[in-house]
């Protein structure tokens, strides 16, 4: 057993029992981040903040929400929106955060791709990040079911139908997932459970893994420069902060992060108060009606690109393409055959690959929402092929890449 | 400056994506209908100047209005209950006390002369269907029919409150509330849902409501929807143009053009805003306060960052 002495202060008392000084040193004061970074490096903190906002607003909503097919719609639109003081605020905050979190996730992912931050020991960071993306997608989808509006019901119908796996007709699997032949009480209850317990638990665990995965390879920097963190940290500790290539997580990195977060919050709350429509689909303000299919069924904007990879093909090839789109980003560290972990601007063809991918994802997103008719379905089909083609080409163009 | 360039790239792609999935996609999915300002250009203009006293005689007498309509203000309460009325006519005929203040005078005149035409439900009451619109057209009382119609409209205007004194609830209940319920405002098709002390009273009321709804469903083809959240699910522009002419946005619908004036429509929209978005004023005022807080927070964060980083550069 450790030896405890009479504490000289509260701090000392805690330090003897919890090693708070060591924790603070390891987790913040001597957790080294490269100095050569831009505001895109703050997206992790922005995401952590947004997740916090989702968690807190979700807790408040949970106090009044009723997971019952007869009550759910009114508990959201009447009880929370009209009766509960500031219930409308928590709901708008929750809905807008659920949409904006994906914007930040996409910026965070594309930053990682652009700067090559998934290579040379950073593979687990990338893979855990992709797992987080999947968990957030499941969280978003399950949450979308809860107001039990028309889009909840019909999106639930369409997405769970995917598990019949086309011509394999695994209808039993679909019924097992729904707990019924069509979305109903059992369906709402289980998605409620997933949304408020199981998936948030998974997200918390994955965030731990994601942060843990950063410690050994360290955060990348904006030039992909490799340097000795120990040496630079020694310089910093000796007082030569100016020429050291590293900064401490707290308060150096944190101060910059908080400034970016503050600007982000202005943008975020502007959306919450004056521009929330994009995150709260009008059709979902009609109560669920299994006898009335809405003329246009589309997912929220952040799922549109993968939806559009499913939609332009016949049933079975569409599902295969969709499955491909879901897993392919996981394989990025292994499909990129180049040894260069530097910004795309210095990587020749990969630079064009990156921007082609960004533009293709935007085209897919736009076509995923538009009605699948005429020119839109043709553009969607080509864009889906371009997406597949880009991934097929990736190992070849990166293999040819010159070492920098 | 490199950071601003990066920010510009991020903002640019975000805005392009936003434009494509929101304004552009919605413009492609939904037909856009412009309002004509509730001028009802397809109906003939009201040229004659009406005489309210003569109008009163016609409304009470040869016009035959009070055979079906109540006019509580003029001392003619409803002779039958809403349920019996709906059994007889399909829908409870409106009380005419406020009609002159809510509906366009031009529309009222056209309605008196040819209801199915003014209401734009002629597709429902074709000769082949064998159905007749429950409101009988006025064929004149022996004089100049246009003058007589103008007199009746003048009378209805004379007893109605001025348009600016009509409350949103009055406008909604008269123009929409006999077909549409608004659960969130406790409104049913047969009036406001009372607070019941006894379960039996509640069941009696609910039974009447069910009977009314069954008659209404039979008349309209389906039960008209509850409008509680329509301000969020349809939006102000859609609702306004839909009220002006339902056929433009939902071709072939059984819903009549109700003929409200521009002010009447504004009142109806306000009622729906109070039902489905009652916290809009609070949203704006809280929003401004949150923004002020965040600006102060951002300034403090900027100063902290400068302070910390002056040793690092």
HADDOCK unambig.tbl for C-alpha pairs under 7 A between the chains (distance, minus, plus):
assign (segid A and resid 38 and name CA) (segid B and resid 3 and name CA) 6.21 0.50 0.50
assign (segid A and resid 39 and name CA) (segid B and resid 3 and name CA) 6.81 0.50 0.50
assign (segid A and resid 78 and name CA) (segid B and resid 184 and name CA) 6.79 0.50 0.50
assign (segid A and resid 82 and name CA) (segid B and resid 278 and name CA) 6.82 0.50 0.50
assign (segid A and resid 241 and name CA) (segid B and resid 311 and name CA) 6.64 0.50 0.50
assign (segid A and resid 241 and name CA) (segid B and resid 312 and name CA) 5.38 0.50 0.50
assign (segid A and resid 242 and name CA) (segid B and resid 311 and name CA) 6.54 0.50 0.50
assign (segid A and resid 242 and name CA) (segid B and resid 312 and name CA) 4.76 0.50 0.50
assign (segid A and resid 242 and name CA) (segid B and resid 313 and name CA) 5.32 0.50 0.50
assign (segid A and resid 252 and name CA) (segid B and resid 308 and name CA) 6.09 0.50 0.50
assign (segid A and resid 252 and name CA) (segid B and resid 309 and name CA) 6.73 0.50 0.50
assign (segid A and resid 255 and name CA) (segid B and resid 304 and name CA) 6.34 0.50 0.50
assign (segid A and resid 255 and name CA) (segid B and resid 305 and name CA) 4.69 0.50 0.50
assign (segid A and resid 255 and name CA) (segid B and resid 308 and name CA) 6.98 0.50 0.50
assign (segid A and resid 256 and name CA) (segid B and resid 305 and name CA) 5.46 0.50 0.50
assign (segid A and resid 258 and name CA) (segid B and resid 301 and name CA) 6.14 0.50 0.50
assign (segid A and resid 259 and name CA) (segid B and resid 298 and name CA) 6.27 0.50 0.50
assign (segid A and resid 259 and name CA) (segid B and resid 301 and name CA) 4.87 0.50 0.50
assign (segid A and resid 259 and name CA) (segid B and resid 302 and name CA) 5.53 0.50 0.50
assign (segid A and resid 259 and name CA) (segid B and resid 305 and name CA) 6.86 0.50 0.50
assign (segid A and resid 262 and name CA) (segid B and resid 294 and name CA) 6.92 0.50 0.50
assign (segid A and resid 262 and name CA) (segid B and resid 297 and name CA) 6.65 0.50 0.50
assign (segid A and resid 262 and name CA) (segid B and resid 298 and name CA) 4.91 0.50 0.50
assign (segid A and resid 263 and name CA) (segid B and resid 298 and name CA) 6.36 0.50 0.50
assign (segid A and resid 266 and name CA) (segid B and resid 291 and name CA) 6.69 0.50 0.50
assign (segid A and resid 266 and name CA) (segid B and resid 294 and name CA) 6.15 0.50 0.50
assign (segid A and resid 273 and name CA) (segid B and resid 283 and name CA) 6.14 0.50 0.50
assign (segid A and resid 273 and name CA) (segid B and resid 284 and name CA) 6.70 0.50 0.50
assign (segid A and resid 273 and name CA) (segid B and resid 287 and name CA) 5.57 0.50 0.50
assign (segid A and resid 278 and name CA) (segid B and resid 22 and name CA) 6.78 0.50 0.50
assign (segid A and resid 282 and name CA) (segid B and resid 232 and name CA) 5.89 0.50 0.50
assign (segid A and resid 282 and name CA) (segid B and resid 233 and name CA) 4.15 0.50 0.50
assign (segid A and resid 282 and name CA) (segid B and resid 234 and name CA) 6.53 0.50 0.50
assign (segid A and resid 283 and name CA) (segid B and resid 233 and name CA) 5.44 0.50 0.50
assign (segid A and resid 285 and name CA) (segid B and resid 229 and name CA) 6.13 0.50 0.50
assign (segid A and resid 285 and name CA) (segid B and resid 232 and name CA) 6.22 0.50 0.50
assign (segid A and resid 285 and name CA) (segid B and resid 233 and name CA) 4.85 0.50 0.50
assign (segid A and resid 286 and name CA) (segid B and resid 233 and name CA) 6.21 0.50 0.50
assign (segid A and resid 301 and name CA) (segid B and resid 21 and name CA) 6.92 0.50 0.50
assign (segid A and resid 362 and name CA) (segid B and resid 17 and name CA) 6.10 0.50 0.50
assign (segid A and resid 366 and name CA) (segid B and resid 20 and name CA) 5.42 0.50 0.50
assign (segid A and resid 366 and name CA) (segid B and resid 21 and name CA) 5.32 0.50 0.50
assign (segid A and resid 369 and name CA) (segid B and resid 21 and name CA) 6.27 0.50 0.50
assign (segid A and resid 369 and name CA) (segid B and resid 25 and name CA) 6.46 0.50 0.50
assign (segid A and resid 370 and name CA) (segid B and resid 25 and name CA) 5.41 0.50 0.50
assign (segid A and resid 371 and name CA) (segid B and resid 29 and name CA) 6.74 0.50 0.50
